[in-house]
Amino acid sequence: MAERMIVIGGDAAGMAAAAQARRSRGRDDLEIVAFERGHFTSYSACGIPYWISGLVPDRDQLIARDPATHREKFDIDVRLRHEVVAIDLDRREVTAVDLAGGGEVREPFDILMYATGAVPTTPDWARTDVAGVFGVQTLDDGSALRSWLDADPPPQRAVVVGGGYIGVEMAEALVLRGLSVTLVERAEQPMSTVDPDMARLVTDAMRGLGVDIRAGVQVTGLSEHDGRVDAVQTDAGSIPTDVVVLGLGVRPNTALAEAAGLPIGTTGGLRVNRQMRVAGVPGVWAGGDCVETLHRVSGMPVHVPLGTHANKQGRVAGINIGGGYATFAGVIGTAVTKVCDLEVGRTGLRERDALAAGFEFVSVIAKSTNRAGYYPGARPMTVKLIAERPSGRLLGAQIVGWSEAAKRIDTLAVALWNRMTVDDMTALDLGYAPPYSPAWDPVLVAARKAVDALAR
């Protein structure tokens, strides 16, 4: 008799696990049912700002596999607009509510894949029925915001609350649409994902693009007119606006798991082992933004919500569900973003992370250019390295610059993954041609500077 696999969540991790399990196990051997509360499956949430801006013209370009493809190619029973509201581990069944048609269904499982993603951080003042306030966590969220921006007449002013990745990317998207944009951040500057000295470069560039940045400011409420938002209230005064976009970060969506008695880690994410099995619970797997994972540099559990990890974790779970063997090796926190033409990359530990993990270290900043100085289009690039003292092992890196800056972080991520020292890195045989790099690549310049700092 065929085993039954239930997937909770129809995006990256859940559907990657389902598709991978199907590749290994025949249709007569494994029945797969996937519940998704939204209208879409397997889409790029990271692409939403670029669809909002108009750089990506069609929403469906963000969808990697639609429900019909999952059904026809992989024989997965995809049930859109169904929200799982309970997991009964003793009875081995889930309860789901049909959000479109009404009613409730109970479905048994032998194998459960928990892939509910993350939920946005929403302060009390944002829990409102006032129109014109949007998160951008899901493609449904993005569709709602896009409809608001496409109204006639269109909004003219926007306030983005929160200065992390989604905040700065949405600020860019709204600038490209021609809105007057104010970004409000309660910290002293946006982009806390990099160290303050690097974040200042991002802040200066955003202001140069016309974004009004209000740092060190706390939002306290909203005001409205005729049911539509017309201002954001802060501890530093009122900011008139026609639309509010929330970019306050996310947390693991584990309420359902916690209610079922599944183990929750110190980060708030589900605890899983290297095979993506939920710790101590037979037949239950998890992956994506709802789980915590191991940071390979600090050795500590972390919650890093990225589509790259979700896809890999789903694939690992699916291989193991299918009878194979695979493990997820952890993360080092590599991420890139851009604000118009300014590119930002980071990997590994920031200074405060290194201090929290108990490392002694040196940090250096090297200024260079993205191309040979005489080549047209050469622009500044700043590279920061953090290296353990006295070993010289690379602990973290950050880059802020223009064209060709962000993807250089991949060189540093590979060095970090393989526990290289900054001395090792000075000998790296990196590609050189004047259109792409000075004779000494900015990565090598920074490594040499770190070696000198360690010697002092």
Order of alpha helices (4+ residues) and beta strands (2+ residues): beta-alpha-beta-alpha-alpha-beta-beta-beta-beta-beta-beta-beta-alpha-beta-alpha-beta-alpha-beta-beta-beta-beta-beta-beta-alpha-beta-beta-beta-alpha-beta-beta-alpha-beta-beta-beta-alpha-alpha-alpha
